[in-house]
Amino acid sequence: MLIAISTLAVLLILVGWKYKNHRTVHIPAMSLAFLIDLGLLLYIELNRHAIATLQKNMSSGADEALLYFHVTVSALMLVLYFVQIGTGIRLAKGREVSRVFHRNAAVGFLACRLLNYITSFFVVSNL
Ligand code: HEM
């Protein structure tokens, strides 16, 4: 179920990316993806049972390294979401100087979001 919701967020980001020059599609798609991802992160963080199970089931150092990598890209993704929202709002208000930063940070954001998605399959297999 969590993977299905996460897939929906990734699809919304891809739609938002495809329509990056169409503000009426881009802004709602990215904002909805953010709300979904925030909800997912809060749910997982507050669900102590899931985290305890993960810690118990991690059998190897490789599992542990992967989990830390997953947590790191997820945290970076969250930071970059806020960067994109901040620069996106400024861009929407006509501050064209924010465009280059918004565009470059978008690449880092997409890399983190996709790495989060791929590694989530390995992390879930330990649940
Ligand atoms: C993580 C989420 C987001 C990503 C990855 C992203 C990515 C991008 C990219 C790649 C562009 C094209 C820049 C260019 O080539 O000139 C763009 C444009 C833009 N984005 Fe975002 N964005 C995100 C979220 C947002 C949000 C939340 C807002 C508004 C609150 C926003 C507002 C805009 C605006 C106004 C433009 C310019 C559109 C135009 O050319 O008319 N973006 N975004």
Backbone and ligand atoms as CSV (ligand in chain L), in Angstrom:
chain,resi,resn,atom,element,x,y,z
A,1,MET,N,N,0.827,-1.212,0.000
A,1,MET,CA,C,0.000,0.000,0.000
A,1,MET,C,C,0.870,1.276,0.000
A,2,LEU,N,N,1.922,1.267,0.879
A,2,LEU,CA,C,2.810,2.443,0.941
A,2,LEU,C,C,3.528,2.633,-0.390
A,3,ILE,N,N,3.912,1.512,-1.022
A,3,ILE,CA,C,4.622,1.592,-2.313
A,3,ILE,C,C,3.680,2.170,-3.364
A,4,ALA,N,N,2.388,1.790,-3.312
A,4,ALA,CA,C,1.421,2.308,-4.300
A,4,ALA,C,C,1.283,3.829,-4.156
A,5,ILE,N,N,1.234,4.302,-2.908
A,5,ILE,CA,C,1.095,5.752,-2.670
A,5,ILE,C,C,2.374,6.469,-3.124
A,6,SER,N,N,3.519,5.836,-2.836
A,6,SER,CA,C,4.792,6.422,-3.238
A,6,SER,C,C,4.892,6.476,-4.777
A,7,THR,N,N,4.387,5.437,-5.442
A,7,THR,CA,C,4.388,5.406,-6.916
A,7,THR,C,C,3.549,6.568,-7.449
A,8,LEU,N,N,2.415,6.815,-6.806
A,8,LEU,CA,C,1.541,7.916,-7.222
A,8,LEU,C,C,2.297,9.255,-7.138
A,9,ALA,N,N,3.030,9.438,-6.025
A,9,ALA,CA,C,3.793,10.689,-5.867
A,9,ALA,C,C,4.846,10.816,-6.964
A,10,VAL,N,N,5.548,9.707,-7.268
A,10,VAL,CA,C,6.586,9.750,-8.320
A,10,VAL,C,C,5.938,10.085,-9.672
A,11,LEU,N,N,4.778,9.474,-9.953
A,11,LEU,CA,C,4.096,9.749,-11.227
A,11,LEU,C,C,3.707,11.228,-11.320
A,12,LEU,N,N,3.215,11.781,-10.191
A,12,LEU,CA,C,2.843,13.202,-10.179
A,12,LEU,C,C,4.061,14.087,-10.461
A,13,ILE,N,N,5.217,13.695,-9.896
A,13,ILE,CA,C,6.439,14.475,-10.118
A,13,ILE,C,C,6.841,14.408,-11.607
A,14,LEU,N,N,6.689,13.211,-12.199
A,14,LEU,CA,C,7.039,13.073,-13.615
A,14,LEU,C,C,6.097,13.902,-14.495
A,15,VAL,N,N,4.806,13.928,-14.121
A,15,VAL,CA,C,3.839,14.754,-14.869
A,15,VAL,C,C,4.218,16.233,-14.695
A,16,GLY,N,N,4.513,16.622,-13.434
A,16,GLY,CA,C,4.892,18.010,-13.151
A,16,GLY,C,C,6.144,18.406,-13.923
A,17,TRP,N,N,7.073,17.453,-14.054
A,17,TRP,CA,C,8.320,17.708,-14.783
A,17,TRP,C,C,8.033,17.897,-16.273
A,18,LYS,N,N,7.198,16.987,-16.823
A,18,LYS,CA,C,6.858,17.083,-18.259
A,18,LYS,C,C,6.204,18.440,-18.567
A,19,TYR,N,N,5.378,18.893,-17.604
A,19,TYR,CA,C,4.672,20.171,-17.811
A,19,TYR,C,C,5.337,21.297,-17.017
A,20,LYS,N,N,6.671,21.314,-17.009
A,20,LYS,CA,C,7.390,22.299,-16.187
A,20,LYS,C,C,7.167,23.735,-16.659
A,21,ASN,N,N,6.753,23.896,-17.904
A,21,ASN,CA,C,6.505,25.265,-18.397
A,21,ASN,C,C,5.019,25.621,-18.411
A,22,HIS,N,N,4.183,24.726,-17.904
A,22,HIS,CA,C,2.734,24.976,-17.828
A,22,HIS,C,C,2.374,25.113,-16.354
A,23,ARG,N,N,2.351,26.337,-15.881
A,23,ARG,CA,C,2.184,26.569,-14.440
A,23,ARG,C,C,0.918,25.947,-13.870
A,24,THR,N,N,-0.183,25.934,-14.678
A,24,THR,CA,C,-1.457,25.431,-14.137
A,24,THR,C,C,-1.412,23.921,-13.892
A,25,VAL,N,N,-0.469,23.215,-14.546
A,25,VAL,CA,C,-0.309,21.774,-14.289
A,25,VAL,C,C,0.858,21.570,-13.321
A,26,HIS,N,N,1.973,22.243,-13.600
A,26,HIS,CA,C,3.205,22.048,-12.836
A,26,HIS,C,C,3.013,22.291,-11.332
A,27,ILE,N,N,2.450,23.424,-10.981
A,27,ILE,CA,C,2.365,23.784,-9.558
A,27,ILE,C,C,1.441,22.829,-8.780
A,28,PRO,N,N,0.196,22.558,-9.273
A,28,PRO,CA,C,-0.637,21.606,-8.519
A,28,PRO,C,C,-0.028,20.206,-8.436
A,29,ALA,N,N,0.600,19.721,-9.527
A,29,ALA,CA,C,1.169,18.362,-9.521
A,29,ALA,C,C,2.286,18.264,-8.491
A,30,MET,N,N,3.202,19.248,-8.484
A,30,MET,CA,C,4.328,19.209,-7.541
A,30,MET,C,C,3.843,19.420,-6.100
A,31,SER,N,N,2.846,20.284,-5.919
A,31,SER,CA,C,2.352,20.544,-4.557
A,31,SER,C,C,1.666,19.308,-3.993
A,32,LEU,N,N,0.888,18.620,-4.855
A,32,LEU,CA,C,0.197,17.401,-4.390
A,32,LEU,C,C,1.218,16.304,-4.068
A,33,ALA,N,N,2.243,16.180,-4.924
A,33,ALA,CA,C,3.298,15.176,-4.677
A,33,ALA,C,C,3.962,15.469,-3.331
A,34,PHE,N,N,4.189,16.747,-3.034
A,34,PHE,CA,C,4.821,17.122,-1.770
A,34,PHE,C,C,3.944,16.704,-0.580
A,35,LEU,N,N,2.637,16.991,-0.683
A,35,LEU,CA,C,1.737,16.652,0.432
A,35,LEU,C,C,1.688,15.135,0.646
A,36,ILE,N,N,1.665,14.383,-0.458
A,36,ILE,CA,C,1.641,12.917,-0.357
A,36,ILE,C,C,2.939,12.420,0.298
A,37,ASP,N,N,4.085,12.938,-0.178
A,37,ASP,CA,C,5.378,12.498,0.377
A,37,ASP,C,C,5.521,12.887,1.842
A,38,LEU,N,N,5.031,14.076,2.194
A,38,LEU,CA,C,5.105,14.516,3.587
A,38,LEU,C,C,4.258,13.579,4.462
A,39,GLY,N,N,3.069,13.250,3.971
A,39,GLY,CA,C,2.186,12.334,4.693
A,39,GLY,C,C,2.847,10.972,4.872
A,40,LEU,N,N,3.494,10.486,3.820
A,40,LEU,CA,C,4.172,9.177,3.886
A,40,LEU,C,C,5.298,9.196,4.922
A,41,LEU,N,N,6.121,10.267,4.855
A,41,LEU,CA,C,7.253,10.357,5.793
A,41,LEU,C,C,6.759,10.425,7.236
A,42,LEU,N,N,5.706,11.214,7.461
A,42,LEU,CA,C,5.167,11.347,8.825
A,42,LEU,C,C,4.592,10.013,9.295
A,43,TYR,N,N,3.868,9.341,8.400
A,43,TYR,CA,C,3.265,8.059,8.769
A,43,TYR,C,C,4.347,7.058,9.173
A,44,ILE,N,N,5.404,6.963,8.344
A,44,ILE,CA,C,6.462,5.979,8.609
A,44,ILE,C,C,7.228,6.355,9.883
A,45,GLU,N,N,7.492,7.652,10.028
A,45,GLU,CA,C,8.237,8.102,11.205
A,45,GLU,C,C,7.441,7.859,12.492
A,46,LEU,N,N,6.126,8.083,12.437
A,46,LEU,CA,C,5.302,7.936,13.649
A,46,LEU,C,C,4.915,6.484,13.914
A,47,ASN,N,N,5.131,5.637,12.886
A,47,ASN,CA,C,4.770,4.231,13.043
A,47,ASN,C,C,5.960,3.466,13.628
A,48,ARG,N,N,6.083,3.541,14.930
A,48,ARG,CA,C,7.218,2.942,15.635
A,48,ARG,C,C,7.323,1.439,15.372
A,49,HIS,N,N,6.170,0.811,15.179
A,49,HIS,CA,C,6.149,-0.637,14.968
A,49,HIS,C,C,6.980,-0.985,13.720
A,50,ALA,N,N,6.790,-0.229,12.645
A,50,ALA,CA,C,7.506,-0.500,11.388
A,50,ALA,C,C,9.017,-0.338,11.588
A,51,ILE,N,N,9.398,0.717,12.309
A,51,ILE,CA,C,10.835,0.968,12.494
A,51,ILE,C,C,11.462,-0.114,13.377
A,52,ALA,N,N,10.735,-0.517,14.441
A,52,ALA,CA,C,11.253,-1.563,15.325
A,52,ALA,C,C,11.416,-2.877,14.557
A,53,THR,N,N,10.434,-3.196,13.697
A,53,THR,CA,C,10.511,-4.436,12.906
A,53,THR,C,C,11.714,-4.390,11.967
A,54,LEU,N,N,11.901,-3.234,11.370
A,54,LEU,CA,C,13.036,-3.081,10.447
A,54,LEU,C,C,14.345,-3.352,11.164
A,55,GLN,N,N,14.504,-2.721,12.356
A,55,GLN,CA,C,15.759,-2.863,13.096
A,55,GLN,C,C,15.992,-4.317,13.480
A,56,LYS,N,N,14.899,-5.013,13.831
A,56,LYS,CA,C,15.009,-6.409,14.257
A,56,LYS,C,C,15.388,-7.316,13.077
A,57,ASN,N,N,14.822,-6.998,11.892
A,57,ASN,CA,C,15.006,-7.878,10.739
A,57,ASN,C,C,16.272,-7.618,9.941
A,58,MET,N,N,16.989,-6.546,10.282
A,58,MET,CA,C,18.191,-6.254,9.510
A,58,MET,C,C,19.253,-7.265,9.878
A,59,SER,N,N,19.542,-8.171,8.932
A,59,SER,CA,C,20.428,-9.275,9.291
A,59,SER,C,C,21.891,-9.001,8.941
A,60,SER,N,N,22.128,-8.127,7.977
A,60,SER,CA,C,23.529,-7.928,7.571
A,60,SER,C,C,23.907,-6.454,7.591
A,61,GLY,N,N,25.218,-6.212,7.499
A,61,GLY,CA,C,25.730,-4.846,7.424
A,61,GLY,C,C,25.249,-4.168,6.164
A,62,ALA,N,N,25.070,-4.957,5.104
A,62,ALA,CA,C,24.621,-4.392,3.823
A,62,ALA,C,C,23.201,-3.854,3.964
A,63,ASP,N,N,22.352,-4.604,4.693
A,63,ASP,CA,C,20.969,-4.160,4.942
A,63,ASP,C,C,20.986,-2.823,5.670
A,64,GLU,N,N,21.857,-2.756,6.675
A,64,GLU,CA,C,21.936,-1.557,7.508
A,64,GLU,C,C,22.424,-0.360,6.681
A,65,ALA,N,N,23.457,-0.601,5.847
A,65,ALA,CA,C,24.010,0.468,5.004
A,65,ALA,C,C,22.939,0.990,4.047
A,66,LEU,N,N,22.162,0.065,3.506
A,66,LEU,CA,C,21.109,0.446,2.563
A,66,LEU,C,C,20.035,1.280,3.257
A,67,LEU,N,N,19.720,0.879,4.496
A,67,LEU,CA,C,18.707,1.630,5.249
A,67,LEU,C,C,19.209,3.050,5.520
A,68,TYR,N,N,20.479,3.184,5.921
A,68,TYR,CA,C,21.021,4.523,6.196
A,68,TYR,C,C,21.058,5.359,4.918
A,69,PHE,N,N,21.392,4.714,3.798
A,69,PHE,CA,C,21.413,5.423,2.510
A,69,PHE,C,C,19.998,5.914,2.185
A,70,HIS,N,N,19.016,5.018,2.402
A,70,HIS,CA,C,17.615,5.361,2.133
A,70,HIS,C,C,17.171,6.551,2.992
A,71,VAL,N,N,17.533,6.510,4.277
A,71,VAL,CA,C,17.143,7.591,5.199
A,71,VAL,C,C,17.819,8.905,4.775
A,72,THR,N,N,19.085,8.819,4.346
A,72,THR,CA,C,19.821,10.036,3.940
A,72,THR,C,C,19.204,10.666,2.693
A,73,VAL,N,N,18.921,9.851,1.647
A,73,VAL,CA,C,18.348,10.461,0.437
A,73,VAL,C,C,16.935,10.980,0.718
A,74,SER,N,N,16.214,10.333,1.665
A,74,SER,CA,C,14.869,10.796,1.998
A,74,SER,C,C,14.928,12.158,2.689
A,75,ALA,N,N,15.913,12.325,3.584
A,75,ALA,CA,C,16.060,13.608,4.290
A,75,ALA,C,C,16.455,14.712,3.295
A,76,LEU,N,N,17.391,14.381,2.389
A,76,LEU,CA,C,17.815,15.354,1.356
A,76,LEU,C,C,16.636,15.738,0.463
A,77,MET,N,N,15.842,14.740,0.130
A,77,MET,CA,C,14.658,14.968,-0.708
A,77,MET,C,C,13.718,15.979,-0.031
A,78,LEU,N,N,13.535,15.809,1.286
A,78,LEU,CA,C,12.634,16.707,2.020
A,78,LEU,C,C,13.181,18.138,1.999
A,79,VAL,N,N,14.495,18.268,2.232
A,79,VAL,CA,C,15.113,19.601,2.212
A,79,VAL,C,C,14.917,20.232,0.828
A,80,LEU,N,N,15.169,19.435,-0.231
A,80,LEU,CA,C,15.057,19.969,-1.597
A,80,LEU,C,C,13.611,20.290,-1.978
A,81,TYR,N,N,12.643,19.581,-1.363
A,81,TYR,CA,C,11.233,19.930,-1.588
A,81,TYR,C,C,11.014,21.378,-1.116
A,82,PHE,N,N,11.538,21.690,0.099
A,82,PHE,CA,C,11.338,23.043,0.634
A,82,PHE,C,C,12.054,24.084,-0.223
A,83,VAL,N,N,13.252,23.715,-0.722
A,83,VAL,CA,C,13.992,24.624,-1.610
A,83,VAL,C,C,13.154,24.893,-2.864
A,84,GLN,N,N,12.577,23.827,-3.440
A,84,GLN,CA,C,11.793,23.967,-4.673
A,84,GLN,C,C,10.516,24.786,-4.441
A,85,ILE,N,N,9.900,24.583,-3.278
A,85,ILE,CA,C,8.689,25.355,-2.982
A,85,ILE,C,C,9.046,26.843,-2.841
A,86,GLY,N,N,10.135,27.110,-2.095
A,86,GLY,CA,C,10.554,28.503,-1.884
A,86,GLY,C,C,10.907,29.190,-3.190
A,87,THR,N,N,11.774,28.547,-3.993
A,87,THR,CA,C,12.197,29.183,-5.261
A,87,THR,C,C,11.045,29.195,-6.257
A,88,GLY,N,N,10.179,28.154,-6.188
A,88,GLY,CA,C,9.024,28.083,-7.102
A,88,GLY,C,C,8.044,29.223,-6.852
A,89,ILE,N,N,7.814,29.537,-5.564
A,89,ILE,CA,C,6.893,30.639,-5.229
A,89,ILE,C,C,7.468,31.964,-5.740
A,90,ARG,N,N,8.786,32.145,-5.536
A,90,ARG,CA,C,9.424,33.381,-6.007
A,90,ARG,C,C,9.336,33.496,-7.530
A,91,LEU,N,N,9.540,32.362,-8.201
A,91,LEU,CA,C,9.461,32.337,-9.670
A,91,LEU,C,C,8.038,32.681,-10.128
A,92,ALA,N,N,7.057,32.113,-9.407
A,92,ALA,CA,C,5.647,32.360,-9.766
A,92,ALA,C,C,5.291,33.838,-9.594
A,93,LYS,N,N,6.000,34.497,-8.654
A,93,LYS,CA,C,5.742,35.928,-8.412
A,93,LYS,C,C,6.519,36.809,-9.388
A,94,GLY,N,N,7.275,36.168,-10.297
A,94,GLY,CA,C,7.979,36.943,-11.325
A,94,GLY,C,C,9.455,37.187,-11.060
A,95,ARG,N,N,9.973,36.580,-9.964
A,95,ARG,CA,C,11.415,36.754,-9.679
A,95,ARG,C,C,12.215,35.796,-10.554
A,96,GLU,N,N,12.523,36.225,-11.764
A,96,GLU,CA,C,13.199,35.362,-12.742
A,96,GLU,C,C,14.591,34.914,-12.279
A,97,VAL,N,N,15.205,35.656,-11.324
A,97,VAL,CA,C,16.546,35.268,-10.868
A,97,VAL,C,C,16.524,33.896,-10.178
A,98,SER,N,N,15.333,33.487,-9.719
A,98,SER,CA,C,15.222,32.193,-9.032
A,98,SER,C,C,15.192,31.018,-10.016
A,99,ARG,N,N,15.029,31.316,-11.302
A,99,ARG,CA,C,14.816,30.235,-12.273
A,99,ARG,C,C,15.979,29.251,-12.356
A,100,VAL,N,N,17.206,29.763,-12.443
A,100,VAL,CA,C,18.371,28.878,-12.615
A,100,VAL,C,C,18.519,27.971,-11.386
A,101,PHE,N,N,18.346,28.564,-10.199
A,101,PHE,CA,C,18.470,27.778,-8.971
A,101,PHE,C,C,17.381,26.702,-8.912
A,102,HIS,N,N,16.134,27.102,-9.242
A,102,HIS,CA,C,14.996,26.179,-9.231
A,102,HIS,C,C,15.269,25.018,-10.207
A,103,ARG,N,N,15.805,25.366,-11.376
A,103,ARG,CA,C,16.072,24.358,-12.414
A,103,ARG,C,C,17.179,23.401,-11.971
A,104,ASN,N,N,18.272,23.943,-11.413
A,104,ASN,CA,C,19.396,23.089,-11.011
A,104,ASN,C,C,19.046,22.222,-9.797
A,105,ALA,N,N,18.367,22.831,-8.816
A,105,ALA,CA,C,17.997,22.059,-7.624
A,105,ALA,C,C,17.012,20.954,-7.996
A,106,ALA,N,N,16.239,21.191,-9.072
A,106,ALA,CA,C,15.257,20.187,-9.520
A,106,ALA,C,C,15.949,18.886,-9.909
A,107,VAL,N,N,17.152,18.973,-10.477
A,107,VAL,CA,C,17.879,17.771,-10.897
A,107,VAL,C,C,18.286,16.964,-9.655
A,108,GLY,N,N,18.809,17.662,-8.645
A,108,GLY,CA,C,19.189,17.002,-7.397
A,108,GLY,C,C,17.974,16.396,-6.719
A,109,PHE,N,N,16.869,17.163,-6.741
A,109,PHE,CA,C,15.643,16.663,-6.127
A,109,PHE,C,C,15.198,15.370,-6.809
A,110,LEU,N,N,15.175,15.384,-8.147
A,110,LEU,CA,C,14.679,14.213,-8.877
A,110,LEU,C,C,15.566,12.990,-8.601
A,111,ALA,N,N,16.892,13.222,-8.546
A,111,ALA,CA,C,17.811,12.115,-8.260
A,111,ALA,C,C,17.496,11.528,-6.873
A,112,CYS,N,N,17.310,12.393,-5.872
A,112,CYS,CA,C,17.013,11.908,-4.504
A,112,CYS,C,C,15.684,11.174,-4.460
A,113,ARG,N,N,14.672,11.740,-5.167
A,113,ARG,CA,C,13.337,11.111,-5.105
A,113,ARG,C,C,13.351,9.736,-5.761
A,114,LEU,N,N,14.110,9.602,-6.878
A,114,LEU,CA,C,14.159,8.313,-7.569
A,114,LEU,C,C,14.983,7.299,-6.762
A,115,LEU,N,N,16.077,7.766,-6.136
A,115,LEU,CA,C,16.877,6.858,-5.298
A,115,LEU,C,C,16.068,6.405,-4.080
A,116,ASN,N,N,15.275,7.334,-3.542
A,116,ASN,CA,C,14.388,6.991,-2.413
A,116,ASN,C,C,13.421,5.893,-2.849
A,117,TYR,N,N,12.866,6.061,-4.048
A,117,TYR,CA,C,11.870,5.104,-4.558
A,117,TYR,C,C,12.503,3.716,-4.766
A,118,ILE,N,N,13.662,3.691,-5.425
A,118,ILE,CA,C,14.310,2.399,-5.734
A,118,ILE,C,C,14.706,1.682,-4.435
A,119,THR,N,N,15.354,2.425,-3.511
A,119,THR,CA,C,15.817,1.770,-2.276
A,119,THR,C,C,14.660,1.385,-1.365
A,120,SER,N,N,13.492,2.033,-1.529
A,120,SER,CA,C,12.357,1.683,-0.655
A,120,SER,C,C,11.926,0.229,-0.870
A,121,PHE,N,N,12.133,-0.310,-2.079
A,121,PHE,CA,C,11.757,-1.712,-2.327
A,121,PHE,C,C,12.619,-2.651,-1.493
A,122,PHE,N,N,13.915,-2.340,-1.350
A,122,PHE,CA,C,14.816,-3.194,-0.567
A,122,PHE,C,C,14.518,-3.046,0.925
A,123,VAL,N,N,14.206,-1.823,1.336
A,123,VAL,CA,C,13.925,-1.585,2.751
A,123,VAL,C,C,12.636,-2.303,3.145
A,124,VAL,N,N,11.619,-2.219,2.296
A,124,VAL,CA,C,10.322,-2.854,2.586
A,124,VAL,C,C,10.481,-4.373,2.683
A,125,SER,N,N,11.437,-4.944,1.940
A,125,SER,CA,C,11.598,-6.403,1.985
A,125,SER,C,C,12.087,-6.862,3.359
A,126,ASN,N,N,12.544,-5.938,4.214
A,126,ASN,CA,C,12.962,-6.286,5.574
A,126,ASN,C,C,11.829,-6.122,6.587
A,127,LEU,N,N,10.668,-5.694,6.115
A,127,LEU,CA,C,9.546,-5.454,7.053
A,127,LEU,C,C,8.800,-6.736,7.389
L,1,HEM,C1,C,10.038,19.303,-6.206
L,1,HEM,C2,C,9.226,19.976,-6.877
L,1,HEM,C3,C,9.567,20.746,-8.135
L,1,HEM,C4,C,10.418,20.457,-9.170
L,1,HEM,C5,C,11.276,19.223,-9.326
L,1,HEM,C6,C,10.324,21.553,-10.110
L,1,HEM,C7,C,11.015,21.648,-11.301
L,1,HEM,C8,C,10.908,22.670,-12.217
L,1,HEM,C9,C,11.631,22.776,-13.473
L,1,HEM,C10,C,12.652,21.767,-13.960
L,1,HEM,C11,C,11.237,23.921,-14.069
L,1,HEM,C12,C,11.717,24.465,-15.423
L,1,HEM,C13,C,12.748,25.567,-15.193
L,1,HEM,C14,C,13.317,26.034,-16.518
L,1,HEM,O1,O,13.806,25.205,-17.297
L,1,HEM,O2,O,13.329,27.246,-16.775
L,1,HEM,C15,C,10.249,24.547,-13.228
L,1,HEM,C16,C,9.613,25.721,-13.511
L,1,HEM,C17,C,8.753,26.368,-12.656
L,1,HEM,N1,N,8.350,25.926,-11.418
L,1,HEM,FE1,FE,8.909,24.222,-10.522
L,1,HEM,N2,N,9.413,22.486,-9.620
L,1,HEM,C18,C,8.945,22.012,-8.414
L,1,HEM,C19,C,8.032,22.623,-7.595
L,1,HEM,C20,C,7.464,23.839,-7.831
L,1,HEM,C21,C,6.545,24.506,-6.953
L,1,HEM,C22,C,6.042,23.929,-5.625
L,1,HEM,C23,C,6.233,25.691,-7.534
L,1,HEM,C24,C,5.338,26.806,-7.049
L,1,HEM,C25,C,4.964,26.992,-5.831
L,1,HEM,C26,C,6.945,25.762,-8.775
L,1,HEM,C27,C,6.868,26.819,-9.663
L,1,HEM,C28,C,7.500,26.867,-10.881
L,1,HEM,C29,C,7.338,27.961,-11.829
L,1,HEM,C30,C,6.479,29.210,-11.622
L,1,HEM,C31,C,8.118,27.642,-12.943
L,1,HEM,C32,C,8.299,28.477,-14.198
L,1,HEM,C33,C,7.278,28.043,-15.208
L,1,HEM,C34,C,7.360,28.914,-16.429
L,1,HEM,O3,O,8.370,28.861,-17.144
L,1,HEM,O4,O,6.417,29.647,-16.666
L,1,HEM,N3,N,7.678,24.625,-8.932
L,1,HEM,N4,N,10.087,23.769,-12.100
